[in-house]
């Protein structure tokens, strides 16, 4: 155990604010750095070093000009690479907390291979961070990257790199402007958020539906943080929304606006791997497409609508927004790859018939969205088209989506962004 010396604590409590004041002005935050005030303990009593996501033997990172570190920056979940467009992609979050009363403006983040510190392997500027640096519980203007005194935020990061250049350990350089009491700023650069990079995921799934052309969208989920039993997680880090389209690019027939007018509505959904059903819901009413909101008031219990959750080996596969009454399974049932598990619908947090699919880690809560998102690959698909955001307006007008006449074959990869892929033969 560690024994505190009260006289030392008083000394440090007085010293640290003075040191910080020299850097940032009249800082009133009180730091009790008990590590300086610990009585010695015997070698036999010292606990072993803990293995964490930031354990790495490459030496101390630079802490910048501060006499003490006051900014927390760490990566809660190691970034497992996934194959996207013939490159490796890393998706992860950095939690950034400000330990003093002065505000900081986050200006830039750079990622480095720990072996090569000269040039970053990825960079995120203020344009990116303005959209993907989130302060939960706050509604700042778009583009605001200020971390308030004693506040925190989360940078949601993603970058692509050649598979041959994948690092085993990365760290990050964070560039801030410290906002002083008189409104002036002072640049501050620190190195932090070191983490191991595991090997490329080897999890390969079958598609969750039969052959055909499917529109997909991924970007709407990547920054979504859910709290379950007090624990935050990013279960939808690799989630995909799927909607069936005809070979001519249309995904709706007729103008009646019903669920049945969508070509994918009622499509049989299939098990992506062998597993066991661990949770489901089958009785939630469906929404009217593009109607006046969900039939049921949105809540944590209704977000996924009717769903099936299948344990495929310590990882849960989640199918959401299914047709009520279409699930012919019970908790505890075993399924084989390709078995029918339900039908594509429009229940829960959904404004049109589609399948929401993702993998997440198992948790004691045993409910969707409580785990961490897990990357995966589909064995094979053809990339028919990819769309920038402005072209997606065609979806809401009932128009045909333009198709690419030169599809690209993808093997053991995951679609990203928005586009159309084709599963199956010609």
CORLINCOR-V792187 format. One record per residue. RES is the residue in one letter. SS is DSSP state (a for helix, b for strand, c for the rest). NEAR is the number of other C-alpha atoms within 8 Angstrom. D_LAST is the distance of its C-alpha to the last C-alpha in whole Angstrom. Layout:
res=(RES/RES)
ss=(SS/SS)
near=(NEAR/NEAR)
d_last=(D_LAST/D_LAST)
This chain:
res=(X/X/X/X/X/X/X/X/X/X/X/X/X/X/X/X/X/X/X/X/X/X/X/X/X/X/X/X/X/X/X/X/X/X/X/X/X/X/X/X/X/X/X/X/X/X/X/X/X/X/X/X/X/X/X/X/X/X/X/X/X/X/X/X/X/X/X/X/X/X/X/X/X/X/X/X/X/X/X/X/X/X/X/X/X/X/X/X/X/X/X/X/X/X/X/X/X/X/X/X/X/X/X/X/X/X/X/X/X/X/X/X/X/X/X/X/X/X/X/X/X/X/X/X/X/X/X/X/X/X/X/X/X/X/X/X/X/X/X/X/X/X/X/X/X/X/X/X/X/X/X/X/X/X/X/X/X/X/X/X/X/X/X/X/X/X/X/X/X/X/X/X/X/X/X/X/X/X/X/X/X/X/X/X/X/X/X/X/X/X/X/X/X/X/X/X/X/X/X/X/X/X/X/X/X/X/X/X/X/X/X/X/X/X/X/X/X/X/X/X/X/X/X/X/X/X/X/X/X/X/X/X/X/X/X/X/X/X/X/X/X/X/X/X/X/X/X/X/X/X/X/X/X/X/X/X/X/X/X/X/X/X/X/X/X/X/X/X/X/X/X/X/X/X/X/X/X/X/X/X/X/X/X/X/X/X/X/X/X/X/X/X/X/X/X/X/X/X/X/X/X/X/X/X/X/X/X/X/X/X/X/X/X/X/X/X/X/X/X/X/X/X/X/X/X/X/X/X/X/X/X/X/X/X/X/X/X/X/X/X/X/X/X/X/X/X/X/X/X/X/X/X/X/X/X/X/X/X/X/X/X/X/X/X/X/X/X/X/X/X/X/X/X/X/X/X/X/X/X/X/X/X/X/X/X/X/X/X/X/X/X/X/X/X/X/X/X/X/X/X/X/X/X/X/X/X/X/X/X/X/X/X/X/X/X/X/X/X/X/X/X/X/X/X/X/X)
ss=(c/c/c/b/c/a/a/a/a/a/a/a/a/a/a/a/a/a/a/a/a/a/a/a/c/c/c/c/c/c/c/c/c/a/a/a/a/b/c/c/c/c/a/a/a/c/c/c/c/c/c/c/c/c/c/c/c/c/c/c/c/c/c/c/c/c/c/c/c/c/b/b/b/b/c/c/c/c/c/c/c/b/b/b/c/c/b/b/b/b/b/b/b/b/b/b/b/b/c/c/c/c/c/b/b/b/b/b/b/b/b/b/b/c/c/c/c/c/c/c/c/b/b/b/c/a/a/a/a/a/a/a/b/b/c/c/c/c/c/c/c/c/c/c/c/b/b/c/c/c/c/b/b/b/b/b/b/b/b/b/b/c/a/a/a/c/c/c/b/b/b/b/b/b/b/b/b/b/b/c/c/c/c/c/b/b/b/b/b/b/b/b/b/b/b/b/c/c/c/c/c/c/c/b/b/c/c/c/b/c/c/b/b/b/b/b/b/c/c/c/c/c/c/c/c/b/b/b/c/c/b/b/b/c/c/c/c/c/c/b/b/b/b/b/c/c/c/c/c/c/c/b/c/c/c/c/c/c/a/a/a/b/c/c/c/c/c/b/b/b/c/c/c/c/b/b/b/b/b/b/b/c/c/c/c/b/c/c/c/c/c/c/c/c/c/c/c/c/c/c/c/c/c/c/c/b/b/b/b/b/b/c/c/c/b/b/b/b/b/b/b/b/c/c/c/c/c/c/c/c/c/c/c/b/b/c/c/c/c/b/b/b/b/b/b/c/b/c/c/c/c/c/c/b/b/b/b/b/b/b/b/c/c/c/c/c/c/c/c/c/c/c/b/c/c/c/b/b/b/b/b/b/b/b/b/b/c/c/a/a/a/a/a/a/a/a/a/c/c/c/c/c/c/c/c/c/c/b/b/b/b/b/b/c/c/c/c/b/b/b/b/b/b/c/c/c)
near=(4/7/7/9/9/7/6/9/13/8/8/12/12/8/8/11/13/8/9/13/10/7/7/11/9/6/11/7/7/7/8/7/9/8/5/7/11/10/8/6/8/6/5/4/7/7/4/4/4/4/5/5/11/10/9/9/4/5/5/4/6/7/10/8/6/8/6/6/7/7/8/10/10/11/14/8/7/11/10/12/14/14/13/12/7/7/10/14/12/11/12/11/11/13/13/12/12/16/10/11/11/12/13/13/11/12/11/12/11/12/12/14/13/10/4/7/8/4/6/10/9/8/9/10/9/11/8/8/13/11/9/10/11/9/11/6/4/5/6/6/5/6/9/7/11/8/14/11/11/9/9/11/12/11/12/13/9/8/8/9/10/8/7/4/6/8/8/8/11/13/13/12/12/13/12/12/12/13/13/12/8/4/6/7/8/8/8/10/11/10/12/13/11/14/13/13/12/9/6/9/10/6/7/9/10/11/9/9/8/10/8/8/12/12/12/14/12/13/8/6/11/12/9/8/8/10/9/10/5/5/6/9/13/14/18/14/13/13/14/11/11/12/12/12/14/9/6/8/10/12/13/9/8/6/5/5/8/8/12/7/12/11/11/12/13/9/8/11/12/14/14/10/10/10/12/12/16/10/10/11/9/12/7/10/8/11/14/14/11/7/8/5/7/14/9/7/6/10/6/5/6/11/9/12/14/16/13/13/13/12/13/11/6/7/11/13/12/14/12/12/19/17/16/13/7/9/11/7/7/7/9/7/8/8/10/9/11/10/8/8/12/12/13/16/15/18/17/17/11/11/12/10/15/15/13/12/12/14/16/16/12/11/8/4/7/9/7/8/12/16/12/12/15/12/11/13/14/13/10/10/12/11/13/14/11/9/10/7/7/6/7/9/8/10/9/7/6/9/8/10/9/6/9/7/5/5/9/7/8/11/8/10/15/10/7/8/10/13/12/13/13/12/13/8/4/2)
d_last=(68/69/72/72/76/77/79/76/73/76/76/72/72/74/73/69/70/72/70/67/69/70/66/65/68/70/67/69/66/68/66/67/66/67/66/69/71/71/73/72/71/71/69/68/67/65/61/58/56/53/50/48/45/47/49/49/51/51/54/55/53/55/57/58/62/62/65/63/59/59/55/53/49/47/43/43/40/39/35/33/30/27/24/23/21/22/26/28/29/32/33/36/40/43/46/49/52/55/58/61/62/61/58/55/53/50/49/46/45/44/42/43/42/46/46/46/48/48/45/43/39/38/40/41/43/45/42/39/42/43/40/39/43/44/47/46/49/50/48/49/48/45/46/48/48/52/53/56/59/58/54/51/47/44/42/38/37/33/33/30/31/30/30/32/35/35/38/40/42/42/45/45/48/49/51/53/56/58/60/64/66/67/64/63/61/60/57/57/54/53/51/50/46/46/43/41/38/36/33/30/28/27/26/22/20/17/16/19/16/13/10/9/11/14/17/20/23/25/29/30/31/32/36/36/39/40/43/44/47/48/46/43/40/36/34/31/31/28/27/24/23/20/20/17/16/14/11/14/16/19/19/22/23/27/30/32/31/30/28/26/25/23/19/19/23/23/20/20/21/20/23/21/24/27/30/32/33/36/36/35/36/35/37/37/37/34/34/34/31/33/36/40/39/38/39/41/43/41/42/41/41/38/36/33/34/33/31/30/31/30/32/30/32/35/32/31/28/29/27/29/29/28/29/33/33/29/30/31/32/36/37/37/34/32/28/25/22/20/23/23/26/26/24/24/27/29/32/34/34/31/31/28/25/24/23/26/25/27/29/32/35/37/41/44/43/40/38/35/36/39/37/36/32/31/28/25/21/18/16/13/11/10/13/12/16/19/22/26/28/30/26/26/28/26/25/28/29/26/24/21/20/19/15/15/13/13/11/13/12/15/16/19/19/20/19/23/24/22/19/15/13/9/9/7/4/0)
